[in-house]
Amino acid sequence: MTGDFLPHLHEPEPGLLIDIGCMGRGVGLQTAMGAAMADYILSNRLETLPFPIVPIKPLPLHRFHLAYVSALIAWYRLTDGGVKVVH
């Protein structure tokens, strides 16, 4: 998951690429991204990549994600409980 909901490319070491953030668009996106990453590794030309290489940044408050995700699920269950379906 990424904060801006876009894919991110990271290069923690020269020639080692990390691609994260598909957000449910993995099959088509990762097929194209894999080809672009291979071109970059073979050529070392940044213009072959569809996204810039950016530094790795942790998500803010990530350590609390279980708590806030659980709270959001509970909230939506509560609000969904009052919905009546008319046939």
Backbone atoms as SQL, in Angstrom:
CREATE TABLE atoms (id INTEGER PRIMARY KEY, chain TEXT, resi INTEGER, resn TEXT, atom TEXT, x REAL, y REAL, z REAL);
INSERT INTO atoms VALUES
  (1, 'A', 1, 'MET', 'N', 0.839, -1.173, 0.000),
  (2, 'A', 1, 'MET', 'CA', 0.000, 0.000, 0.000),
  (3, 'A', 1, 'MET', 'C', 0.882, 1.233, 0.000),
  (4, 'A', 2, 'THR', 'N', 0.502, 2.227, -0.753),
  (5, 'A', 2, 'THR', 'CA', 1.224, 3.495, -0.777),
  (6, 'A', 2, 'THR', 'C', 0.283, 4.620, -0.375),
  (7, 'A', 3, 'GLY', 'N', 0.834, 5.682, 0.166),
  (8, 'A', 3, 'GLY', 'CA', 0.024, 6.791, 0.650),
  (9, 'A', 3, 'GLY', 'C', -0.742, 7.521, -0.438),
  (10, 'A', 4, 'ASP', 'N', -0.195, 7.554, -1.656),
  (11, 'A', 4, 'ASP', 'CA', -0.872, 8.248, -2.753),
  (12, 'A', 4, 'ASP', 'C', -1.626, 7.303, -3.686),
  (13, 'A', 5, 'PHE', 'N', -1.666, 6.013, -3.345),
  (14, 'A', 5, 'PHE', 'CA', -2.378, 4.985, -4.103),
  (15, 'A', 5, 'PHE', 'C', -1.826, 4.802, -5.523),
  (16, 'A', 6, 'LEU', 'N', -0.569, 5.132, -5.730),
  (17, 'A', 6, 'LEU', 'CA', 0.115, 4.926, -7.005),
  (18, 'A', 6, 'LEU', 'C', 1.243, 3.933, -6.812),
  (19, 'A', 7, 'PRO', 'N', 1.640, 3.251, -7.873),
  (20, 'A', 7, 'PRO', 'CA', 2.797, 2.372, -7.756),
  (21, 'A', 7, 'PRO', 'C', 4.062, 3.179, -7.462),
  (22, 'A', 8, 'HIS', 'N', 4.969, 2.599, -6.724),
  (23, 'A', 8, 'HIS', 'CA', 6.248, 3.230, -6.409),
  (24, 'A', 8, 'HIS', 'C', 7.379, 2.290, -6.793),
  (25, 'A', 9, 'LEU', 'N', 8.440, 2.851, -7.335),
  (26, 'A', 9, 'LEU', 'CA', 9.657, 2.103, -7.628),
  (27, 'A', 9, 'LEU', 'C', 10.739, 2.562, -6.678),
  (28, 'A', 10, 'HIS', 'N', 11.432, 1.601, -6.085),
  (29, 'A', 10, 'HIS', 'CA', 12.536, 1.897, -5.165),
  (30, 'A', 10, 'HIS', 'C', 13.764, 1.118, -5.626),
  (31, 'A', 11, 'GLU', 'N', 14.937, 1.704, -5.398),
  (32, 'A', 11, 'GLU', 'CA', 16.189, 1.026, -5.710),
  (33, 'A', 11, 'GLU', 'C', 17.104, 1.134, -4.495),
  (34, 'A', 12, 'PRO', 'N', 16.931, 0.233, -3.515),
  (35, 'A', 12, 'PRO', 'CA', 17.739, 0.320, -2.292),
  (36, 'A', 12, 'PRO', 'C', 19.224, 0.051, -2.537),
  (37, 'A', 13, 'GLU', 'N', 19.538, -0.721, -3.566),
  (38, 'A', 13, 'GLU', 'CA', 20.920, -0.999, -3.977),
  (39, 'A', 13, 'GLU', 'C', 20.953, -0.937, -5.505),
  (40, 'A', 14, 'PRO', 'N', 22.069, -0.551, -6.099),
  (41, 'A', 14, 'PRO', 'CA', 22.131, -0.518, -7.563),
  (42, 'A', 14, 'PRO', 'C', 21.768, -1.883, -8.175),
  (43, 'A', 15, 'GLY', 'N', 20.818, -1.849, -9.105),
  (44, 'A', 15, 'GLY', 'CA', 20.385, -3.068, -9.776),
  (45, 'A', 15, 'GLY', 'C', 19.326, -3.862, -9.040),
  (46, 'A', 16, 'LEU', 'N', 18.932, -3.437, -7.829),
  (47, 'A', 16, 'LEU', 'CA', 17.878, -4.107, -7.060),
  (48, 'A', 16, 'LEU', 'C', 16.666, -3.188, -7.040),
  (49, 'A', 17, 'LEU', 'N', 15.637, -3.562, -7.765),
  (50, 'A', 17, 'LEU', 'CA', 14.430, -2.739, -7.852),
  (51, 'A', 17, 'LEU', 'C', 13.308, -3.356, -7.027),
  (52, 'A', 18, 'ILE', 'N', 12.525, -2.496, -6.404),
  (53, 'A', 18, 'ILE', 'CA', 11.340, -2.905, -5.657),
  (54, 'A', 18, 'ILE', 'C', 10.170, -2.134, -6.249),
  (55, 'A', 19, 'ASP', 'N', 9.112, -2.837, -6.549),
  (56, 'A', 19, 'ASP', 'CA', 7.904, -2.258, -7.133),
  (57, 'A', 19, 'ASP', 'C', 6.754, -2.571, -6.198),
  (58, 'A', 20, 'ILE', 'N', 6.135, -1.561, -5.624),
  (59, 'A', 20, 'ILE', 'CA', 5.021, -1.774, -4.699),
  (60, 'A', 20, 'ILE', 'C', 3.850, -0.876, -5.065),
  (61, 'A', 21, 'GLY', 'N', 2.680, -1.222, -4.561),
  (62, 'A', 21, 'GLY', 'CA', 1.522, -0.346, -4.662),
  (63, 'A', 21, 'GLY', 'C', 0.607, -0.623, -5.833),
  (64, 'A', 22, 'CYS', 'N', 0.296, -1.867, -6.098),
  (65, 'A', 22, 'CYS', 'CA', -0.602, -2.179, -7.220),
  (66, 'A', 22, 'CYS', 'C', -2.036, -1.758, -6.912),
  (67, 'A', 23, 'MET', 'N', -2.454, -1.874, -5.693),
  (68, 'A', 23, 'MET', 'CA', -3.786, -1.483, -5.239),
  (69, 'A', 23, 'MET', 'C', -4.903, -2.139, -6.060),
  (70, 'A', 24, 'GLY', 'N', -4.760, -3.451, -6.306),
  (71, 'A', 24, 'GLY', 'CA', -5.790, -4.181, -7.022),
  (72, 'A', 24, 'GLY', 'C', -5.656, -4.148, -8.531),
  (73, 'A', 25, 'ARG', 'N', -4.605, -3.531, -9.044),
  (74, 'A', 25, 'ARG', 'CA', -4.395, -3.460, -10.492),
  (75, 'A', 25, 'ARG', 'C', -3.168, -4.280, -10.884),
  (76, 'A', 26, 'GLY', 'N', -2.914, -5.368, -10.199),
  (77, 'A', 26, 'GLY', 'CA', -1.641, -6.062, -10.316),
  (78, 'A', 26, 'GLY', 'C', -1.369, -6.798, -11.600),
  (79, 'A', 27, 'VAL', 'N', -2.340, -7.470, -12.197),
  (80, 'A', 27, 'VAL', 'CA', -2.033, -8.353, -13.323),
  (81, 'A', 27, 'VAL', 'C', -1.495, -7.569, -14.518),
  (82, 'A', 28, 'GLY', 'N', -2.265, -6.667, -15.042),
  (83, 'A', 28, 'GLY', 'CA', -1.821, -5.898, -16.206),
  (84, 'A', 28, 'GLY', 'C', -0.676, -4.957, -15.885),
  (85, 'A', 29, 'LEU', 'N', -0.786, -4.272, -14.755),
  (86, 'A', 29, 'LEU', 'CA', 0.241, -3.307, -14.368),
  (87, 'A', 29, 'LEU', 'C', 1.585, -3.987, -14.150),
  (88, 'A', 30, 'GLN', 'N', 1.593, -5.105, -13.445),
  (89, 'A', 30, 'GLN', 'CA', 2.862, -5.755, -13.137),
  (90, 'A', 30, 'GLN', 'C', 3.487, -6.426, -14.354),
  (91, 'A', 31, 'THR', 'N', 2.676, -6.838, -15.318),
  (92, 'A', 31, 'THR', 'CA', 3.224, -7.383, -16.558),
  (93, 'A', 31, 'THR', 'C', 4.013, -6.299, -17.286),
  (94, 'A', 32, 'ALA', 'N', 3.413, -5.115, -17.423),
  (95, 'A', 32, 'ALA', 'CA', 4.095, -4.003, -18.088),
  (96, 'A', 32, 'ALA', 'C', 5.273, -3.495, -17.252),
  (97, 'A', 33, 'MET', 'N', 5.085, -3.427, -15.945),
  (98, 'A', 33, 'MET', 'CA', 6.150, -2.926, -15.068),
  (99, 'A', 33, 'MET', 'C', 7.354, -3.862, -15.093),
  (100, 'A', 34, 'GLY', 'N', 7.126, -5.164, -15.126),
  (101, 'A', 34, 'GLY', 'CA', 8.220, -6.126, -15.175),
  (102, 'A', 34, 'GLY', 'C', 9.072, -5.942, -16.413),
  (103, 'A', 35, 'ALA', 'N', 8.429, -5.716, -17.553),
  (104, 'A', 35, 'ALA', 'CA', 9.177, -5.490, -18.797),
  (105, 'A', 35, 'ALA', 'C', 9.988, -4.198, -18.708),
  (106, 'A', 36, 'ALA', 'N', 9.398, -3.140, -18.162),
  (107, 'A', 36, 'ALA', 'CA', 10.114, -1.864, -18.022),
  (108, 'A', 36, 'ALA', 'C', 11.279, -1.981, -17.045),
  (109, 'A', 37, 'MET', 'N', 11.084, -2.717, -15.953),
  (110, 'A', 37, 'MET', 'CA', 12.153, -2.902, -14.976),
  (111, 'A', 37, 'MET', 'C', 13.303, -3.710, -15.579),
  (112, 'A', 38, 'ALA', 'N', 12.976, -4.720, -16.386),
  (113, 'A', 38, 'ALA', 'CA', 14.019, -5.507, -17.047),
  (114, 'A', 38, 'ALA', 'C', 14.812, -4.636, -18.014),
  (115, 'A', 39, 'ASP', 'N', 14.115, -3.783, -18.773),
  (116, 'A', 39, 'ASP', 'CA', 14.807, -2.862, -19.685),
  (117, 'A', 39, 'ASP', 'C', 15.750, -1.944, -18.921),
  (118, 'A', 40, 'TYR', 'N', 15.290, -1.450, -17.779),
  (119, 'A', 40, 'TYR', 'CA', 16.132, -0.562, -16.966),
  (120, 'A', 40, 'TYR', 'C', 17.374, -1.297, -16.451),
  (121, 'A', 41, 'ILE', 'N', 17.185, -2.490, -15.939),
  (122, 'A', 41, 'ILE', 'CA', 18.322, -3.248, -15.398),
  (123, 'A', 41, 'ILE', 'C', 19.345, -3.541, -16.503),
  (124, 'A', 42, 'LEU', 'N', 18.864, -3.862, -17.711),
  (125, 'A', 42, 'LEU', 'CA', 19.777, -4.171, -18.814),
  (126, 'A', 42, 'LEU', 'C', 20.462, -2.922, -19.377),
  (127, 'A', 43, 'SER', 'N', 19.748, -1.801, -19.400),
  (128, 'A', 43, 'SER', 'CA', 20.283, -0.591, -20.044),
  (129, 'A', 43, 'SER', 'C', 20.795, 0.464, -19.071),
  (130, 'A', 44, 'ASN', 'N', 20.304, 0.444, -17.834),
  (131, 'A', 44, 'ASN', 'CA', 20.606, 1.470, -16.825),
  (132, 'A', 44, 'ASN', 'C', 20.149, 2.865, -17.273),
  (133, 'A', 45, 'ARG', 'N', 19.070, 2.903, -18.082),
  (134, 'A', 45, 'ARG', 'CA', 18.500, 4.173, -18.554),
  (135, 'A', 45, 'ARG', 'C', 17.191, 4.429, -17.809),
  (136, 'A', 46, 'LEU', 'N', 17.158, 5.494, -17.016),
  (137, 'A', 46, 'LEU', 'CA', 15.965, 5.814, -16.218),
  (138, 'A', 46, 'LEU', 'C', 14.725, 6.061, -17.070),
  (139, 'A', 47, 'GLU', 'N', 14.910, 6.535, -18.289),
  (140, 'A', 47, 'GLU', 'CA', 13.751, 6.856, -19.133),
  (141, 'A', 47, 'GLU', 'C', 12.960, 5.611, -19.544),
  (142, 'A', 48, 'THR', 'N', 13.493, 4.420, -19.313),
  (143, 'A', 48, 'THR', 'CA', 12.739, 3.198, -19.616),
  (144, 'A', 48, 'THR', 'C', 11.689, 2.895, -18.559),
  (145, 'A', 49, 'LEU', 'N', 11.775, 3.562, -17.404),
  (146, 'A', 49, 'LEU', 'CA', 10.825, 3.305, -16.306),
  (147, 'A', 49, 'LEU', 'C', 9.606, 4.211, -16.419),
  (148, 'A', 50, 'PRO', 'N', 8.400, 3.672, -16.194),
  (149, 'A', 50, 'PRO', 'CA', 7.194, 4.490, -16.273),
  (150, 'A', 50, 'PRO', 'C', 6.977, 5.385, -15.050),
  (151, 'A', 51, 'PHE', 'N', 7.667, 5.098, -13.949),
  (152, 'A', 51, 'PHE', 'CA', 7.565, 5.896, -12.733),
  (153, 'A', 51, 'PHE', 'C', 8.981, 6.220, -12.264),
  (154, 'A', 52, 'PRO', 'N', 9.157, 7.336, -11.577),
  (155, 'A', 52, 'PRO', 'CA', 10.497, 7.648, -11.063),
  (156, 'A', 52, 'PRO', 'C', 10.867, 6.725, -9.899),
  (157, 'A', 53, 'ILE', 'N', 12.157, 6.540, -9.706),
  (158, 'A', 53, 'ILE', 'CA', 12.634, 5.816, -8.525),
  (159, 'A', 53, 'ILE', 'C', 12.603, 6.801, -7.366),
  (160, 'A', 54, 'VAL', 'N', 11.930, 6.415, -6.280),
  (161, 'A', 54, 'VAL', 'CA', 11.776, 7.304, -5.126),
  (162, 'A', 54, 'VAL', 'C', 12.311, 6.618, -3.872),
  (163, 'A', 55, 'PRO', 'N', 12.680, 7.401, -2.859),
  (164, 'A', 55, 'PRO', 'CA', 13.133, 6.789, -1.609),
  (165, 'A', 55, 'PRO', 'C', 11.992, 6.070, -0.891),
  (166, 'A', 56, 'ILE', 'N', 12.329, 5.041, -0.136),
  (167, 'A', 56, 'ILE', 'CA', 11.342, 4.303, 0.654),
  (168, 'A', 56, 'ILE', 'C', 10.970, 5.138, 1.871),
  (169, 'A', 57, 'LYS', 'N', 9.670, 5.345, 2.059),
  (170, 'A', 57, 'LYS', 'CA', 9.171, 6.092, 3.218),
  (171, 'A', 57, 'LYS', 'C', 8.127, 5.242, 3.937),
  (172, 'A', 58, 'PRO', 'N', 8.234, 5.118, 5.241),
  (173, 'A', 58, 'PRO', 'CA', 7.201, 4.354, 5.960),
  (174, 'A', 58, 'PRO', 'C', 5.869, 5.100, 5.966),
  (175, 'A', 59, 'LEU', 'N', 4.781, 4.345, 6.038),
  (176, 'A', 59, 'LEU', 'CA', 3.462, 4.968, 6.154),
  (177, 'A', 59, 'LEU', 'C', 3.312, 5.539, 7.558),
  (178, 'A', 60, 'PRO', 'N', 2.796, 6.750, 7.676),
  (179, 'A', 60, 'PRO', 'CA', 2.594, 7.320, 9.007),
  (180, 'A', 60, 'PRO', 'C', 1.607, 6.479, 9.824),
  (181, 'A', 61, 'LEU', 'N', 1.895, 6.303, 11.080),
  (182, 'A', 61, 'LEU', 'CA', 1.038, 5.580, 12.027),
  (183, 'A', 61, 'LEU', 'C', 0.792, 4.130, 11.617),
  (184, 'A', 62, 'HIS', 'N', 1.686, 3.557, 10.828),
  (185, 'A', 62, 'HIS', 'CA', 1.486, 2.187, 10.360),
  (186, 'A', 62, 'HIS', 'C', 1.399, 1.185, 11.512),
  (187, 'A', 63, 'ARG', 'N', 2.122, 1.454, 12.596),
  (188, 'A', 63, 'ARG', 'CA', 2.103, 0.506, 13.717),
  (189, 'A', 63, 'ARG', 'C', 0.711, 0.351, 14.321),
  (190, 'A', 64, 'PHE', 'N', -0.169, 1.322, 14.066),
  (191, 'A', 64, 'PHE', 'CA', -1.523, 1.276, 14.619),
  (192, 'A', 64, 'PHE', 'C', -2.555, 0.796, 13.601),
  (193, 'A', 65, 'HIS', 'N', -2.101, 0.268, 12.445),
  (194, 'A', 65, 'HIS', 'CA', -3.043, -0.065, 11.387),
  (195, 'A', 65, 'HIS', 'C', -4.082, -1.097, 11.808),
  (196, 'A', 66, 'LEU', 'N', -3.725, -2.066, 12.618),
  (197, 'A', 66, 'LEU', 'CA', -4.724, -3.048, 13.045),
  (198, 'A', 66, 'LEU', 'C', -5.835, -2.385, 13.850),
  (199, 'A', 67, 'ALA', 'N', -5.464, -1.434, 14.683),
  (200, 'A', 67, 'ALA', 'CA', -6.470, -0.757, 15.507),
  (201, 'A', 67, 'ALA', 'C', -7.405, 0.099, 14.657),
  (202, 'A', 68, 'TYR', 'N', -6.840, 0.919, 13.745),
  (203, 'A', 68, 'TYR', 'CA', -7.744, 1.788, 13.004),
  (204, 'A', 68, 'TYR', 'C', -8.513, 1.039, 11.919),
  (205, 'A', 69, 'VAL', 'N', -7.957, -0.016, 11.351),
  (206, 'A', 69, 'VAL', 'CA', -8.720, -0.813, 10.390),
  (207, 'A', 69, 'VAL', 'C', -9.867, -1.516, 11.112),
  (208, 'A', 70, 'SER', 'N', -9.613, -2.056, 12.290),
  (209, 'A', 70, 'SER', 'CA', -10.680, -2.695, 13.067),
  (210, 'A', 70, 'SER', 'C', -11.769, -1.703, 13.431),
  (211, 'A', 71, 'ALA', 'N', -11.365, -0.486, 13.793),
  (212, 'A', 71, 'ALA', 'CA', -12.349, 0.551, 14.130),
  (213, 'A', 71, 'ALA', 'C', -13.186, 0.922, 12.914),
  (214, 'A', 72, 'LEU', 'N', -12.552, 1.033, 11.739),
  (215, 'A', 72, 'LEU', 'CA', -13.303, 1.357, 10.521),
  (216, 'A', 72, 'LEU', 'C', -14.278, 0.241, 10.164),
  (217, 'A', 73, 'ILE', 'N', -13.858, -0.993, 10.283),
  (218, 'A', 73, 'ILE', 'CA', -14.749, -2.113, 9.991),
  (219, 'A', 73, 'ILE', 'C', -15.940, -2.103, 10.950),
  (220, 'A', 74, 'ALA', 'N', -15.675, -1.878, 12.229),
  (221, 'A', 74, 'ALA', 'CA', -16.760, -1.816, 13.214),
  (222, 'A', 74, 'ALA', 'C', -17.721, -0.677, 12.891),
  (223, 'A', 75, 'TRP', 'N', -17.176, 0.484, 12.494),
  (224, 'A', 75, 'TRP', 'CA', -18.014, 1.644, 12.162),
  (225, 'A', 75, 'TRP', 'C', -18.915, 1.313, 10.966),
  (226, 'A', 76, 'TYR', 'N', -18.341, 0.754, 9.909),
  (227, 'A', 76, 'TYR', 'CA', -19.149, 0.438, 8.733),
  (228, 'A', 76, 'TYR', 'C', -20.174, -0.656, 9.027),
  (229, 'A', 77, 'ARG', 'N', -19.845, -1.602, 9.860),
  (230, 'A', 77, 'ARG', 'CA', -20.842, -2.612, 10.249),
  (231, 'A', 77, 'ARG', 'C', -21.995, -1.958, 11.003),
  (232, 'A', 78, 'LEU', 'N', -21.650, -1.026, 11.866),
  (233, 'A', 78, 'LEU', 'CA', -22.676, -0.314, 12.623),
  (234, 'A', 78, 'LEU', 'C', -23.577, 0.490, 11.694),
  (235, 'A', 79, 'THR', 'N', -22.990, 1.227, 10.771),
  (236, 'A', 79, 'THR', 'CA', -23.801, 2.059, 9.871),
  (237, 'A', 79, 'THR', 'C', -24.561, 1.213, 8.856),
  (238, 'A', 80, 'ASP', 'N', -24.019, 0.068, 8.446),
  (239, 'A', 80, 'ASP', 'CA', -24.732, -0.794, 7.511),
  (240, 'A', 80, 'ASP', 'C', -25.905, -1.507, 8.171),
  (241, 'A', 81, 'GLY', 'N', -25.877, -1.668, 9.464),
  (242, 'A', 81, 'GLY', 'CA', -26.930, -2.385, 10.182),
  (243, 'A', 81, 'GLY', 'C', -28.281, -1.718, 10.112),
  (244, 'A', 82, 'GLY', 'N', -28.322, -0.405, 9.914),
  (245, 'A', 82, 'GLY', 'CA', -29.585, 0.318, 9.875),
  (246, 'A', 82, 'GLY', 'C', -30.228, 0.382, 8.512),
  (247, 'A', 83, 'VAL', 'N', -29.619, -0.178, 7.502),
  (248, 'A', 83, 'VAL', 'CA', -30.147, -0.105, 6.143),
  (249, 'A', 83, 'VAL', 'C', -31.216, -1.165, 5.952),
  (250, 'A', 84, 'LYS', 'N', -32.378, -0.753, 5.497),
  (251, 'A', 84, 'LYS', 'CA', -33.479, -1.676, 5.236),
  (252, 'A', 84, 'LYS', 'C', -33.640, -1.803, 3.728),
  (253, 'A', 85, 'VAL', 'N', -33.764, -3.042, 3.264),
  (254, 'A', 85, 'VAL', 'CA', -33.970, -3.303, 1.848),
  (255, 'A', 85, 'VAL', 'C', -35.455, -3.530, 1.616),
  (256, 'A', 86, 'VAL', 'N', -36.022, -2.767, 0.693),
  (257, 'A', 86, 'VAL', 'CA', -37.456, -2.909, 0.376),
  (258, 'A', 86, 'VAL', 'C', -37.578, -3.683, -0.913),
  (259, 'A', 87, 'HIS', 'N', -38.387, -4.751, -0.873),
  (260, 'A', 87, 'HIS', 'CA', -38.602, -5.574, -2.080),
  (261, 'A', 87, 'HIS', 'C', -39.895, -5.215, -2.712);
